[in-house]
Amino acid sequence: MGASIRMNSGGGGKRRRRQRAAPMSEINVTPFVDVMLVLLIIFMVAAPLLQVGVPIELPQAKGKQLESNKEPLAISVKADGSVFIGETAVSLDEIAPKLKAIAKNGYEEQIFVRGDKGVAYGTVMRVMGRISAGGFRKVSLVTEVEDGG
């Protein structure tokens, strides 16, 4: 009956090295989803505020949409014949001077004319005539996309 005693000659015994945690191979998408939902809500609230000019009822027409990568310079003509540049009311004689002051590209500025569908054709043509007389050549009429086939 003997007992054996184990003695280490090195003195320190077995030392275990701390094992490093294995790198995580999964991506936590929860913060990403949270950020995307917040951005979605912000854009849903802000989108209606981005409409240019005064609210008018645009006529409908078929045709493809013009591509523009910058904020348009819009002139609105309401059903009562009042004219607005952006949201500022102007008279017919003030259109050309104010456009010259606002236009960043000079006479090459793209100008959009938004006429209410109840406004007289002659009123819209007088506005476009003033724009043309002011030296601007890139003038477009704005409509809504026609419903149905």
C-alpha positions in Angstrom: 0.0 0.0 0.0 1.9 2.8 -1.1 0.9 6.3 -2.0 2.6 8.0 -4.8 3.2 11.7 -4.6 3.7 13.4 -7.8 6.3 16.2 -7.8 7.1 18.5 -10.6 10.7 19.2 -11.2 10.1 22.4 -13.1 8.4 24.0 -10.2 5.5 25.8 -12.0 3.1 23.0 -12.8 1.0 23.1 -16.0 0.0 26.5 -16.9 -3.0 26.8 -19.1 -2.9 29.5 -21.7 -6.0 31.6 -22.0 -7.8 30.7 -25.1 -8.9 33.6 -27.2 -12.5 33.8 -28.2 -13.0 32.6 -31.7 -14.0 35.4 -34.1 -17.7 35.8 -34.5 -18.8 34.9 -38.0 -22.3 36.4 -37.7 -23.3 40.0 -38.3 -25.7 41.6 -36.0 -28.2 43.3 -38.3 -30.5 44.7 -35.6 -28.8 48.2 -35.5 -28.9 48.3 -39.3 -32.6 47.5 -39.4 -33.3 50.2 -36.7 -31.4 52.8 -38.7 -33.3 51.9 -41.9 -36.7 52.1 -40.2 -35.8 55.6 -38.8 -34.8 56.8 -42.3 -37.9 55.3 -43.8 -40.1 57.3 -41.3 -38.1 60.5 -42.0 -38.5 60.2 -45.7 -42.2 59.4 -45.5 -42.8 62.5 -43.4 -40.5 64.7 -45.5 -41.7 63.6 -49.0 -44.9 65.6 -49.1 -43.0 68.7 -48.0 -40.7 68.5 -51.1 -43.5 69.6 -53.5 -42.4 72.7 -55.4 -44.6 75.8 -55.5 -48.1 76.5 -54.5 -50.7 73.6 -54.6 -52.6 73.5 -57.9 -54.5 70.9 -59.7 -52.4 69.9 -62.7 -53.9 68.6 -65.9 -53.2 65.0 -67.0 -51.3 64.0 -70.1 -49.4 61.0 -71.5 -45.6 61.3 -72.0 -42.4 60.4 -70.4 -41.0 62.3 -67.5 -38.1 64.7 -67.9 -34.9 63.7 -66.0 -33.5 66.5 -63.8 -30.8 66.0 -61.2 -31.4 69.4 -59.5 -34.2 71.3 -57.9 -36.3 72.8 -60.6 -37.2 76.5 -61.0 -41.0 76.4 -61.1 -43.5 79.0 -62.0 -47.1 78.2 -61.0 -50.3 79.7 -62.5 -53.3 79.2 -60.3 -56.9 78.9 -61.6 -57.6 82.6 -60.7 -54.6 83.7 -62.9 -52.2 84.6 -60.1 -48.6 83.7 -60.8 -46.0 82.4 -58.4 -42.3 81.8 -58.6 -41.8 79.0 -56.0 -44.2 80.2 -53.3 -43.8 83.9 -54.0 -46.5 85.8 -55.8 -45.3 87.9 -58.7 -47.0 90.0 -61.4 -46.5 89.3 -65.1 -44.1 92.1 -65.6 -41.9 90.9 -62.7 -41.4 87.4 -64.1 -38.3 88.0 -66.3 -36.3 90.2 -63.9 -36.9 87.8 -61.0 -36.0 84.8 -63.0 -32.8 86.5 -64.1 -31.9 87.1 -60.5 -32.8 83.6 -59.4 -31.4 81.5 -62.3 -28.0 79.9 -61.4 -27.2 78.9 -65.0 -28.3 82.1 -66.6 -30.4 81.8 -69.6 -29.7 78.0 -69.8 -31.7 77.4 -66.6 -34.5 74.9 -67.0 -37.8 76.5 -66.1 -41.0 74.5 -65.4 -44.4 76.1 -65.8 -47.2 74.5 -63.7 -50.6 75.7 -64.8 -53.8 74.7 -63.0 -56.1 72.8 -65.3 -58.8 75.4 -64.7 -56.7 78.4 -65.9 -57.3 79.9 -69.3 -54.8 78.9 -72.0 -54.1 82.5 -72.8 -52.9 83.2 -69.2 -50.3 80.4 -69.4 -49.2 81.6 -72.8 -48.7 85.1 -71.5 -46.5 83.7 -68.7 -44.5 81.6 -71.2 -44.2 84.7 -73.4 -42.7 86.7 -70.6 -40.3 83.9 -69.8 -39.3 83.7 -73.5 -39.0 87.5 -73.8 -36.7 87.4 -70.7 -34.2 85.3 -72.8 -34.9 81.9 -71.3 -35.2 79.1 -73.9 -35.6 75.9 -71.8 -39.2 76.1 -70.8 -41.3 73.0 -70.0 -44.9 72.5 -69.0 -45.7 70.2 -66.1 -48.6 67.8 -66.0 -49.6 64.7 -64.0 -49.4 61.3 -65.5 -52.7 60.4 -67.2 -54.8 57.7 -65.4 -55.9 54.6 -67.3 -54.7 53.2 -70.6 
